[in-house]
């Protein structure tokens, strides 16, 4: 989803030229290492390539497409980060709205995605956080795992509308621009990185069986390897998803994304390609809960 480009759910990839963005939110998110899961492959939701925009329009669905699509169009860094940044508003959230709830995260799994989220406000926020992680993972760059992720996260009718346009967007040509082969594999000796790390969630609306949640996240995207011309970069975005309660729990029916809020970059020197590759292989991801 592109900043300021909040269309209805279900479309194929779409993007803007300014690279990555962030997700906005005010509540803190509590994390826990998943049981028995390595967690590799957590990535950042991104904007789809502009070439797929026509497909998205035809299908009438706008989907959060992995960060890689925006990455493929980046020729020199991200945007200015102004989109999605908000100035001070007249009202401030009370302390309880940004504090972690203290309730234990779910222990269930549907494939590699956490499941079993409660039918309440906290459950909706936890589901949205974990959905954002899966949609930004490296699994989205391979057809079989992409279909599995979409089938798990979206309501059945929305998932069916999304898969065709997404498959067209993740073409061999597009994957090649990212340094991947037609099957989404990185060259030998290189590591393709795509991870989403939620920073916080905000409940925009809740009415029993429906919820609207914003997830503020930072992400990593790029190729780590001795011959890579696109080093791993960071992004900041806010992903907003409309959820519906179904027989399978919370499912996404529509979503939108915008840049920011983005903090001022720190002074830490960039690590070498070797260090990044090693870190990605050694550090697993998390299961997120409100």
C-alpha positions in Angstrom: 0.0 0.0 0.0 1.3 3.4 -0.8 1.3 6.4 1.5 -1.7 8.5 1.0 -3.0 6.0 -1.5 -5.7 4.4 0.7 -7.8 2.4 -1.7 -10.1 -0.4 -0.9 -8.8 -3.9 -0.1 -7.8 -6.6 -2.4 -5.8 -5.0 -5.2 -2.6 -6.3 -6.5 0.7 -4.5 -6.0 0.9 -0.8 -6.1 3.6 1.6 -5.0 5.0 5.0 -5.0 8.5 6.2 -6.1 9.7 7.4 -2.7 10.6 3.9 -1.4 9.6 2.7 2.1 7.3 4.2 4.7 6.2 3.6 8.2 3.2 2.7 10.1 1.6 4.9 12.6 0.3 4.0 16.0 0.3 5.0 19.6 0.1 1.7 21.6 3.2 -0.3 22.5 3.3 -3.9 21.5 4.6 -6.7 23.7 6.6 -9.5 22.0 7.5 -13.1 22.7 9.7 -15.6 20.9 7.4 -18.1 19.1 7.6 -21.7 20.3 9.6 -23.9 18.0 9.7 -21.4 15.2 12.8 -19.8 13.8 11.0 -16.8 12.7 13.2 -16.1 9.7 11.4 -14.4 6.9 9.7 -11.7 8.8 9.7 -8.8 6.4 8.1 -5.5 5.8 4.8 -4.9 4.0 5.5 -2.9 0.9 4.1 -1.2 -2.0 3.5 -3.1 -5.1 5.2 -2.3 -8.3 3.7 0.3 -10.5 3.5 -2.1 -13.3 0.8 -4.1 -11.5 -1.3 -1.1 -10.8 -3.6 -1.7 -13.7 -4.3 -5.2 -12.5 -5.1 -3.9 -9.1 -7.6 -1.4 -10.6 -9.3 -4.2 -12.6 -9.7 -6.4 -9.7 -10.8 -3.5 -7.5 -8.7 -4.7 -4.6 -5.8 -2.9 -2.8 -3.5 -5.1 -0.8 -0.5 -4.6 1.3 2.3 -5.8 -0.9 5.7 -6.6 0.4 8.3 -4.0 0.8 10.3 -5.5 -2.0 8.0 -4.1 -4.6 8.8 -0.6 -3.5 12.4 -1.7 -3.2 12.6 -2.6 -6.8 11.7 0.9 -7.8 14.1 2.6 -5.4 16.9 4.3 -7.3 18.3 6.2 -4.4 16.8 6.0 -0.9 13.4 6.5 0.6 11.0 9.4 0.7 11.2 12.4 2.8 9.0 10.8 5.4 6.5 13.6 5.6 3.5 11.4 4.6 1.9 9.9 7.6 3.6 12.2 10.0 1.1 14.0 12.2 1.6 17.1 14.2 0.3 17.6 17.7 -3.5 17.1 18.0 -5.7 18.7 20.5 -6.2 15.5 22.5 -3.6 13.0 23.8 -4.1 9.4 24.5 -4.2 8.4 28.2 -1.4 6.2 29.5 -3.5 3.0 29.3 -3.8 3.3 25.5 -0.1 2.9 25.0 0.8 0.4 27.7 1.1 -3.3 27.0 -1.9 -5.2 28.3 0.1 -7.9 30.0 -2.1 -10.7 28.6 0.0 -13.7 27.3 0.4 -14.0 23.5 -1.4 -16.8 21.7 0.4 -20.2 21.5 -1.4 -21.5 18.4 0.0 -21.5 14.9 -1.7 -21.7 11.5 1.4 -22.7 9.5 4.0 -20.2 10.5 1.5 -17.5 11.4 0.2 -17.2 15.0 -3.5 -17.9 15.4 -6.2 -18.2 18.0 -6.5 -14.5 18.7 -9.3 -13.5 21.1 -12.6 -12.2 19.8 -12.0 -8.8 21.4 -10.1 -5.5 20.9 -6.8 -6.9 22.1 -7.1 -10.0 19.9 -7.8 -7.8 16.8 -4.6 -5.8 17.5 -2.5 -8.9 18.0 -3.9 -10.4 14.8 -3.1 -7.2 12.8 0.5 -7.1 14.1 1.2 -10.7 13.1 -0.5 -10.3 9.8 1.8 -7.4 9.0 4.8 -9.5 9.8 3.7 -12.3 7.5 2.8 -10.0 4.6 6.3 -8.4 4.8 8.2 -11.7 4.9 10.4 -13.3 2.3 7.7 -15.9 1.9 5.7 -13.4 -0.2 8.3 -13.7 -3.0 7.6 -17.4 -3.7 4.3 -18.4 -5.2 3.3 -21.4 -3.0 4.2 -19.7 0.3 2.6 -16.4 -0.9 -0.7 -18.2 -1.6 -0.5 -19.9 1.8 0.1 -16.5 3.6 -2.8 -14.8 1.7 -5.2 -17.7 2.4 -4.4 -17.5 6.1 -4.6 -13.8 6.5 -7.5 -12.7 4.3 -11.2 -13.6 4.2 -11.7 -16.3 1.5 -13.3 -14.1 -1.1 -10.7 -11.4 -0.7 -7.9 -13.9 -0.9 -9.2 -15.3 -4.2 -9.3 -11.9 -5.7 -5.8 -11.1 -4.6 -3.8 -14.1 -5.7 -4.0 -13.6 -9.5 -2.9 -9.9 -9.5 -0.1 -10.7 -7.0 1.2 -13.6 -9.1 1.4 -11.2 -12.1 3.2 -8.6 -10.1 5.8 -11.1 -8.8 6.9 -11.8 -12.3 10.3 -13.2 -13.2 11.3 -9.8 -14.5 10.3 -8.1 -11.2 12.0 -10.7 -9.1 15.1 -10.3 -11.3 15.3 -6.6 -10.4 15.5 -7.6 -6.8 18.3 -10.1 -7.5 16.1 -13.1 -7.2 15.6 -16.0 -9.7 12.2 -16.7 -11.2 11.3 -18.9 -8.2 12.2 -16.2 -5.7 15.5 -17.6 -4.6 18.6 -15.5 -3.8 21.9 -16.2 -5.6 24.2 -18.6 -3.8 26.3 -16.8 -1.2 23.7 -14.0 -0.8 20.7 -13.5 1.6 17.5 -11.7 0.6 16.2 -9.8 3.6 12.5 -8.8 4.1 11.2 -8.3 7.6 8.5 -6.3 9.3 8.9 -5.3 12.9 5.8 -3.8 14.5 6.4 -1.0 16.9 2.9 -0.5 18.1 -0.8 -0.8 17.3 -3.8 1.6 17.5 -7.4 0.5 17.6 -9.2 2.8 15.2 -12.6 1.2 15.6 -14.2 -1.9 17.1 -17.8 -3.2 16.8 -17.9 -6.7 18.0 -17.3 -8.7 14.7 -15.4 -5.9 12.9 -12.3 -3.9 13.8 -10.0 -1.4 12.2 -6.4 -1.5 13.4 -3.3 0.6 12.5 0.1 -1.0 12.9 3.2 1.2 13.1 6.2 -0.7 11.9 9.8 -0.5 10.8 11.1 -2.9 8.1 14.2 -4.3 6.5 14.5 -4.9 2.8 17.4 -5.7 0.4 19.9 -8.2 -0.7 22.9 -9.0 1.5 25.8 -10.5 -0.4 29.3 -9.7 -1.8 27.9 -8.7 -5.2 24.7 -7.0 -4.1 24.1 -3.5 -5.6 21.0 -3.0 -3.3 22.1 -3.2 0.3 19.6 -3.9 3.1 17.7 -0.7 4.1 15.2 0.3 6.7 11.7 1.7 6.2 9.0 3.1 8.4 5.3 2.8 7.6 1.8 2.6 9.0 -0.5 -0.2 7.8 -4.2 0.1 8.5 -6.3 -3.0 8.1 -10.1 -3.7 8.3 -10.7 -7.0 10.1 -13.8 -9.2 10.2 -14.5 -12.0 12.7 -15.1 -15.4 10.9 -15.3 -19.0 11.8 -11.5 -19.1 11.4 -11.0 -16.0 13.7 -9.9 -12.5 12.6 -9.4 -12.1 8.9 -8.4 -9.1 6.8 -10.9 -7.7 4.3 -9.2 -4.5 3.2 -6.1 -2.5 4.0 -4.1 0.6 3.2 -0.6 1.9 4.0 1.2 5.2 4.3 4.7 6.4 5.1 5.9 7.3 8.6 6.1 8.3 11.3 9.9 8.0 10.8 12.4 9.0 13.4 15.7 10.8 12.7 18.3 8.3 11.6 20.9 7.3 14.2 24.6 7.6 14.0 25.4 3.9 14.0 27.7 3.0 11.1 26.2 0.5 8.6 27.3 -3.1 9.1 29.0 -5.1 6.4 27.1 -7.4 4.1 28.6 -10.4 5.9 27.4 -9.1 9.3 23.9 -8.5 8.0 23.7 -12.0 6.4 24.9 -13.7 9.6 22.4 -11.7 11.8 19.4 -12.6 9.6 20.3 -16.3 9.8 21.0 -16.3 13.5 18.2 -14.1 14.8 14.6 -15.3 14.6 11.5 -13.3 14.6 8.8 -12.8 17.2 5.1 -13.5 17.7 3.4 -10.2 18.6 0.6 -9.7 21.1 -1.1 -6.5 22.4 
